[in-house]
Amino acid sequence: MKEKRKIPFDILDSIRGIASLYVAIAHCRGSLWIGGSEFKKMFPAGTWDIGDYLMFGTSMLTRLAVEFVIVFFLLSGFSIAHSLADNKAPLPFYRRRLIRIYPSYLVALVWAGLVFLLTRYFFPEWYDGSMNQFAFIRTNQMNDYFDWDVILKNLFYMPSQGFITPFWSLTYEVIFYLLAPFLLRRVNAYAAVSVILFGVYLASPGWVSSLRLPVYLHDFLFVYNVYFAAGALIYQHFDRVMGWFKGIPRNWHLGIIIATLGLIYAVNFYMQTESSYSFIVAAFFSCLLIFYFLKYSVRIPWLIRVGRYSYTLYITHMATVYLYLGVYWMIARPQVPYILNYFIWMPAVLLCLLAAYGQYRLVESKTKQVLNRLRQQKKTGKPD
C-alpha cells in the first residue's frame, strides 16, 4: 500500500476560497448590475467621466467565472488523487464522496426552491415572461423547477438552469468521482489519453461533434476531463514539479502568477468569452497557485475560512443573489429592472457569504464530522 504524501490541505483551502469568492462576486455583478452593454446603451461612452471608466473597467474584471471553475477542477484532480493514494477501492471512496457532497447538494436544491417560491410570490412579474433582461432569463428558467422530470434530473446531477445554473460543473465532478478509482490506477496513461482527447477536440471540434455523443459525455471527455487529469498528474509527480519551482525566487513566482492571470483576461477578451484557450491558461494559473501556496506555506486565515465552506458557497450563492434582488426591490421599488448604482450590488456578496456559512454550519460541517469519525474508526480498527 502506497503511503500518502503529507500535503497541508488547509493551505489549498485558500485557493478554494479565492475561486469560490471570485465566482460569487462575478455572478453578483453579472446578475444584479445593469451590465456593460446595457450601461453603454443608456449612457453613451462620450458622456463618461473618469468614474464611469473606472466603474466599467472594474466590472470587466469579473468576467472569468468559468475560468475559475477550471481552478476547482484541477484542485479536485489533485485532492482526489491524494484521497485515493493509499486505497483505490471504489465502494469506500463512493461512500465518502456521497457523505461529503450529497447532503449539502440536496439542501442547496431546497434553498433554490424556497427563494423561487418567495420571489415568485412577491414579484410575479419576474416569472411571467414580460422581463427579458439577463437576470430575468434565469427567473423564467425556474418556472418548471417543481416539475417531476426536472426534480429527478436535479437529484441525479443533471441540473436545470435558473438559480442552480452553477451546478453545471458538479455533473463533471461526479463523473470524475465515479471513474477516479479506476482511472487513477494508471495516472500517466490517464493523463496521456486525456491530453490526446483534448487535442483532438481542439484540432477538429466539428468531427468530435459529428460523433453525436450525449452532451455530458462529450463535454467530460473532450472539454473538462483534461483538467482533472492535470491535477492528478501534478499530485503523482508532486516532488518533481515542486523541484522545478524551487529555483524560482518568490517575487518572480508571484509575478508569473499575476502575468498568467492577465493572460487569462487577454485570451477571454480576445475570444470575447470563455474558451478552451482561456481554460488552458487557467489550468496553468491553478498550478502556479498550488505550488506557490505550498512552497511558501501561504496561509491567509480569512481565505482559508471561506475555502472551508467554498462548496456550500458555490452551490448556494446564485439563489441568494436573487433573494438579495428581491430585498432590493422591496426597499427601493425601482423604476427600471436593473440596479444602476454600481455599489448597490456589492453587499450581495456579503449576503451570499452569510447564507452559505449558515448552511455550511447546518449541513456541510456535520458531514465533515461524520467523515472524520470514519477516518478515526479506520485508524483504530473499530467497525463503522
TADA-V481101 format. One record per residue. N is the residue number from 1. RES is the residue in three letters. D_LAST is the distance of its C-alpha to the last C-alpha in Angstrom with 1 decimal. Layout:
BEGIN
{{N & RES & D_LAST} {N & RES & D_LAST}}
END
This chain:
BEGIN
{{1 & MET & 21.6} {2 & LYS & 23.4} {3 & GLU & 22.7} {4 & LYS & 22.4} {5 & ARG & 25.4} {6 & LYS & 25.2} {7 & ILE & 26.2} {8 & PRO & 26.5} {9 & PHE & 25.1} {10 & ASP & 26.2} {11 & ILE & 29.7} {12 & LEU & 29.1} {13 & ASP & 28.1} {14 & SER & 31.8} {15 & ILE & 32.7} {16 & ARG & 30.3} {17 & GLY & 32.0} {18 & ILE & 35.4} {19 & ALA & 34.6} {20 & SER & 33.1} {21 & LEU & 35.9} {22 & TYR & 38.5} {23 & VAL & 37.4} {24 & ALA & 37.4} {25 & ILE & 40.8} {26 & ALA & 42.1} {27 & HIS & 41.1} {28 & CYS & 42.5} {29 & ARG & 45.8} {30 & GLY & 46.0} {31 & SER & 45.3} {32 & LEU & 47.2} {33 & TRP & 50.2} {34 & ILE & 53.2} {35 & GLY & 52.4} {36 & GLY & 54.8} {37 & SER & 56.7} {38 & GLU & 57.3} {39 & PHE & 58.2} {40 & LYS & 60.8} {41 & LYS & 62.3} {42 & MET & 62.7} {43 & PHE & 63.7} {44 & PRO & 65.6} {45 & ALA & 65.1} {46 & GLY & 68.8} {47 & THR & 68.2} {48 & TRP & 65.3} {49 & ASP & 65.5} {50 & ILE & 63.4} {51 & GLY & 60.7} {52 & ASP & 60.4} {53 & TYR & 60.0} {54 & LEU & 57.4} {55 & MET & 55.5} {56 & PHE & 55.7} {57 & GLY & 54.8} {58 & THR & 51.7} {59 & SER & 50.5} {60 & MET & 50.6} {61 & LEU & 48.1} {62 & THR & 45.3} {63 & ARG & 45.8} {64 & LEU & 43.0} {65 & ALA & 40.0} {66 & VAL & 39.2} {67 & GLU & 39.8} {68 & PHE & 37.2} {69 & VAL & 34.6} {70 & ILE & 35.3} {71 & VAL & 34.2} {72 & PHE & 30.8} {73 & PHE & 30.7} {74 & LEU & 31.5} {75 & LEU & 29.0} {76 & SER & 26.3} {77 & GLY & 27.4} {78 & PHE & 27.3} {79 & SER & 23.8} {80 & ILE & 22.2} {81 & ALA & 23.9} {82 & HIS & 22.3} {83 & SER & 18.8} {84 & LEU & 19.4} {85 & ALA & 21.4} {86 & ASP & 19.2} {87 & ASN & 17.2} {88 & LYS & 18.8} {89 & ALA & 16.6} {90 & PRO & 17.1} {91 & LEU & 14.1} {92 & PRO & 11.5} {93 & PHE & 14.4} {94 & TYR & 15.3} {95 & ARG & 12.0} {96 & ARG & 12.4} {97 & ARG & 16.1} {98 & LEU & 15.7} {99 & ILE & 13.7} {100 & ARG & 16.2} {101 & ILE & 19.4} {102 & TYR & 19.6} {103 & PRO & 19.3} {104 & SER & 22.0} {105 & TYR & 24.0} {106 & LEU & 24.2} {107 & VAL & 25.4} {108 & ALA & 27.9} {109 & LEU & 29.2} {110 & VAL & 29.7} {111 & TRP & 31.4} {112 & ALA & 33.8} {113 & GLY & 34.6} {114 & LEU & 35.3} {115 & VAL & 37.6} {116 & PHE & 39.3} {117 & LEU & 40.0} {118 & LEU & 41.3} {119 & THR & 43.5} {120 & ARG & 44.9} {121 & TYR & 45.9} {122 & PHE & 47.7} {123 & PHE & 49.0} {124 & PRO & 49.5} {125 & GLU & 51.9} {126 & TRP & 48.9} {127 & TYR & 47.9} {128 & ASP & 51.2} {129 & GLY & 52.1} {130 & SER & 55.0} {131 & MET & 53.5} {132 & ASN & 53.1} {133 & GLN & 52.3} {134 & PHE & 49.2} {135 & ALA & 47.0} {136 & PHE & 47.8} {137 & ILE & 47.1} {138 & ARG & 43.4} {139 & THR & 44.1} {140 & ASN & 45.8} {141 & GLN & 42.8} {142 & MET & 40.7} {143 & ASN & 42.9} {144 & ASP & 40.8} {145 & TYR & 37.5} {146 & PHE & 36.7} {147 & ASP & 38.0} {148 & TRP & 35.5} {149 & ASP & 35.8} {150 & VAL & 35.3} {151 & ILE & 32.3} {152 & LEU & 30.7} {153 & LYS & 31.6} {154 & ASN & 30.2} {155 & LEU & 26.9} {156 & PHE & 26.7} {157 & TYR & 27.9} {158 & MET & 31.5} {159 & PRO & 32.7} {160 & SER & 36.1} {161 & GLN & 38.2} {162 & GLY & 39.5} {163 & PHE & 37.2} {164 & ILE & 34.3} {165 & THR & 36.6} {166 & PRO & 34.5} {167 & PHE & 31.6} {168 & TRP & 33.5} {169 & SER & 31.8} {170 & LEU & 28.3} {171 & THR & 29.2} {172 & TYR & 29.8} {173 & GLU & 26.7} {174 & VAL & 24.6} {175 & ILE & 26.8} {176 & PHE & 26.2} {177 & TYR & 22.4} {178 & LEU & 22.6} {179 & LEU & 25.0} {180 & ALA & 23.7} {181 & PRO & 21.4} {182 & PHE & 24.7} {183 & LEU & 27.4} {184 & LEU & 26.1} {185 & ARG & 26.3} {186 & ARG & 30.0} {187 & VAL & 30.5} {188 & ASN & 34.2} {189 & ALA & 34.9} {190 & TYR & 32.9} {191 & ALA & 34.8} {192 & ALA & 38.1} {193 & VAL & 37.7} {194 & SER & 36.7} {195 & VAL & 39.8} {196 & ILE & 42.0} {197 & LEU & 40.8} {198 & PHE & 41.4} {199 & GLY & 44.7} {200 & VAL & 45.8} {201 & TYR & 45.0} {202 & LEU & 47.0} {203 & ALA & 49.9} {204 & SER & 50.1} {205 & PRO & 48.2} {206 & GLY & 50.6} {207 & TRP & 49.7} {208 & VAL & 46.0} {209 & SER & 46.6} {210 & SER & 48.7} {211 & LEU & 45.6} {212 & ARG & 44.6} {213 & LEU & 40.9} {214 & PRO & 38.7} {215 & VAL & 38.8} {216 & TYR & 35.1} {217 & LEU & 35.2} {218 & HIS & 38.6} {219 & ASP & 37.6} {220 & PHE & 34.3} {221 & LEU & 36.0} {222 & PHE & 39.3} {223 & VAL & 38.9} {224 & TYR & 35.5} {225 & ASN & 33.4} {226 & VAL & 35.5} {227 & TYR & 34.2} {228 & PHE & 30.5} {229 & ALA & 31.9} {230 & ALA & 33.9} {231 & GLY & 30.9} {232 & ALA & 29.0} {233 & LEU & 32.3} {234 & ILE & 32.8} {235 & TYR & 29.4} {236 & GLN & 30.2} {237 & HIS & 33.5} {238 & PHE & 32.7} {239 & ASP & 34.7} {240 & ARG & 37.7} {241 & VAL & 37.8} {242 & MET & 37.4} {243 & GLY & 40.3} {244 & TRP & 42.4} {245 & PHE & 42.0} {246 & LYS & 42.6} {247 & GLY & 46.4} {248 & ILE & 46.6} {249 & PRO & 47.7} {250 & ARG & 45.6} {251 & ASN & 48.4} {252 & TRP & 48.9} {253 & HIS & 45.2} {254 & LEU & 45.2} {255 & GLY & 48.5} {256 & ILE & 47.1} {257 & ILE & 44.2} {258 & ILE & 46.7} {259 & ALA & 49.0} {260 & THR & 46.2} {261 & LEU & 45.3} {262 & GLY & 49.0} {263 & LEU & 49.1} {264 & ILE & 46.3} {265 & TYR & 48.6} {266 & ALA & 51.6} {267 & VAL & 50.1} {268 & ASN & 48.8} {269 & PHE & 52.3} {270 & TYR & 54.1} {271 & MET & 52.0} {272 & GLN & 52.2} {273 & THR & 48.5} {274 & GLU & 45.2} {275 & SER & 45.4} {276 & SER & 43.9} {277 & TYR & 46.2} {278 & SER & 44.9} {279 & PHE & 41.3} {280 & ILE & 42.2} {281 & VAL & 43.5} {282 & ALA & 40.5} {283 & ALA & 38.2} {284 & PHE & 40.5} {285 & PHE & 40.4} {286 & SER & 36.5} {287 & CYS & 36.7} {288 & LEU & 39.3} {289 & LEU & 37.2} {290 & ILE & 34.1} {291 & PHE & 36.1} {292 & TYR & 38.3} {293 & PHE & 35.5} {294 & LEU & 33.6} {295 & LYS & 36.8} {296 & TYR & 38.1} {297 & SER & 34.8} {298 & VAL & 35.9} {299 & ARG & 34.0} {300 & ILE & 35.4} {301 & PRO & 33.5} {302 & TRP & 34.3} {303 & LEU & 33.5} {304 & ILE & 30.2} {305 & ARG & 29.4} {306 & VAL & 30.6} {307 & GLY & 28.6} {308 & ARG & 25.3} {309 & TYR & 26.0} {310 & SER & 28.1} {311 & TYR & 26.0} {312 & THR & 26.5} {313 & LEU & 30.1} {314 & TYR & 30.7} {315 & ILE & 29.6} {316 & THR & 31.2} {317 & HIS & 34.4} {318 & MET & 36.6} {319 & ALA & 36.3} {320 & THR & 36.9} {321 & VAL & 40.0} {322 & TYR & 41.5} {323 & LEU & 40.6} {324 & TYR & 42.6} {325 & LEU & 45.4} {326 & GLY & 45.6} {327 & VAL & 45.9} {328 & TYR & 48.6} {329 & TRP & 50.5} {330 & MET & 50.4} {331 & ILE & 51.9} {332 & ALA & 54.2} {333 & ARG & 55.3} {334 & PRO & 56.1} {335 & GLN & 59.1} {336 & VAL & 57.5} {337 & PRO & 53.9} {338 & TYR & 53.2} {339 & ILE & 52.5} {340 & LEU & 55.6} {341 & ASN & 55.0} {342 & TYR & 53.0} {343 & PHE & 51.2} {344 & ILE & 50.1} {345 & TRP & 47.2} {346 & MET & 45.7} {347 & PRO & 44.1} {348 & ALA & 42.0} {349 & VAL & 39.9} {350 & LEU & 39.2} {351 & LEU & 38.2} {352 & CYS & 35.9} {353 & LEU & 34.2} {354 & LEU & 34.0} {355 & ALA & 32.7} {356 & ALA & 30.0} {357 & TYR & 29.0} {358 & GLY & 28.7} {359 & GLN & 26.5} {360 & TYR & 24.4} {361 & ARG & 23.9} {362 & LEU & 23.1} {363 & VAL & 20.6} {364 & GLU & 20.1} {365 & SER & 19.4} {366 & LYS & 16.6} {367 & THR & 14.9} {368 & LYS & 15.4} {369 & GLN & 13.8} {370 & VAL & 10.6} {371 & LEU & 10.8} {372 & ASN & 11.8} {373 & ARG & 8.8} {374 & LEU & 6.6} {375 & ARG & 9.6} {376 & GLN & 9.8} {377 & GLN & 6.6} {378 & LYS & 8.1} {379 & LYS & 11.4} {380 & THR & 10.8} {381 & GLY & 9.1} {382 & LYS & 6.6} {383 & PRO & 3.8} {384 & ASP & 0.0}}
END
